[in-house]
Amino acid sequence: MKTKLMKYLTPLILVGLLLTGCSTQGTSKSNLPSTDPVADQTKLNNKTNSAISSLDEAIADKREEVSSLKATLDNSKPSTEASKTTAGTTDANTLPNLDYTGQQEITVNNNDPAFSKNDLSTAKGAWATYSDLDSLNRVTDANALLNHSLMPSAKREPLTWNPTGWHNKRTAHGWLYNRSHLIGYQLTGENNNPKNLMTGTQTLNSPLMLAHEMDIAYYLKQSNNHYVRYEVKPIFRGNELVARGVQMRAQSIGDNTIHFNVYIFNVEPGYTINYADGTSTKN
């Protein structure tokens, strides 16, 4: 009887084992990762597009934040008709002797950057130059024909160079001074260059200078064919080691999307700066 039973059971056991093996094989194959290169590339492209969209949103948010900060700063300063008139007719030659009277940013030459035809030439493509330090080791001038091709992709490294008049101190909002780039890092990638750094107050650097830099950066990113002629010049009085302010002028090539000539006073609310050496006192 046992022999007969085993005779019938043996084929059934073998069939069961075969079916189990097939089931296991099917499960293993279903767990294998996809090897479809088109599907994998599509997923990668979707992730990249998502990252780009997030970055664009972050840039837009930052521009709005800078504009808001600038508006807040402007509203906190007294503005009179007399100061508005002076701002509209200020000549660049008078800037070293100009005193701050409550309006931190004013226009120069009726906001006309006044670049010559040669200044606006794109024949040599994009470029940037930084003038030598003067006899007092002070930063002097930075010029550029900006284009998207000059903009950096690498993250900015920490700054180590101390420009003239660097006597920094903590304030309720951070630090009194920044190592201010004449031409912002985001525009040319020029970073720890003594010829491109000045002792600038926190409000000079951000939001005021930064607001103009963000406008230029946004314009350049819209097209690889966009160019902006740009000059930034610190204005010193006599042999003082800290600039009284900075003149910024810019002109987009072929249109007036970017078009300004401004002077920003190197001051900080609540502090009196000794421009001769960079020391300061809290008011």
Secondary structure, 3 states (H helix, E strand, C coil): CHHHHHHHHHHHHHHHHHHHHHHHHHHHHHHCCCCCHHHHHHHHHHHHHHHHHHHHHHHHHHHHHHHHHHHHHHHCCCCCHHHHHHHHHECHHHHHHCCCCCCCEEEEHHHCCCCCCCCCCCCCCCEEEECCCCCCCCCCCEEEEEEHHHCCCCCCCCCCCCCCCCCCCEECCEECEEEEECCCHHHHCCCCCHHHEEEEEHHHHHHHHHHHHHHHHHHHHCCCCCEEEEEEEEECCCCCCCCCEEEEEEEECCCCCCEEEEEEECCCCCEEECCCCCCEEEC
